[in-house]
Amino acid sequence: AQSVAQPEDQVNVAEGNPLTVKCTYSVSGNPYLFWYVQYPNRGLQFLLKYITGDNLVKGSYGFEAEFNKSQTSFHLKKPSALVSDSALYFCAVREDGNNRLAFGKGNQVVVIP
Amino acid sequence: EPEVTQTPSHQVTQMGQEVILRCVPISNHLYFYWYRQILGQKVEFLVSFYNNEISEKSEIFDDQFSVERPDGSNFTLKIRSTKLEDSAMYFCASTPDRGRTEAFFGQGTRLTVV
């Protein structure tokens, strides 16, 4: 069964500093990996995905993520965090041939001005 | 930009009552999904729907749940006899195809069972 782990509950970072949100996954086949962001009282908003090809993928709002097959990780990064990046971030995986997304528990990111 | 819309945004119901949550997926999408998020917990898959039938469901999606596409635009989730533990945010999502495309999520319906 596919699963995702997001080990930290909350990530605090000062505005302007690099932001990293960690994600590791487990699948038996090829993974399709996604990051979503959720602002208060809002739905899940797609940020970026890894399907195949380059291990470094770039997405919306300056976010990027690196797929590491040997470490089964897909950490989300942003070089310089903004206060407006404060939100809940979810990593998700879909196994090739499967319909369902498996989500991690989410990480609350707090960017301190 | 096309989006998935859900109604209502908040529904309060008494335990044992039936509720129907409504969704309008993106018009050219073919796969539809329901997920739920109990407060403070992870987002969980409930069901996927394609070509007018359920293509996959989770162990959460038991006999009290059903889904339907009653017309060409709406996609509904019915909970037959609500329980307190059904209180959650319910998200509808859609994709144009099966695997590689990201899912587009609606704003969610917060269901409160009292």
Interface residues (C-beta under 8 A of the other chain):
Chain A: Y32 F34 Y36 R42 G43 L44 Q45 F46 K49 I51 F90 A92 R94 D96 G97 N98 N99 R100 L101 A102 F103 G104 K105 G106
Chain B: V4 Y31 Y33 Y35 Q41 K42 V43 E44 F45 S48 Y50 S55 E56 S58 F91 A93 R98 G99 R100 E102 A103 F104 F105 G106 Q107 G108
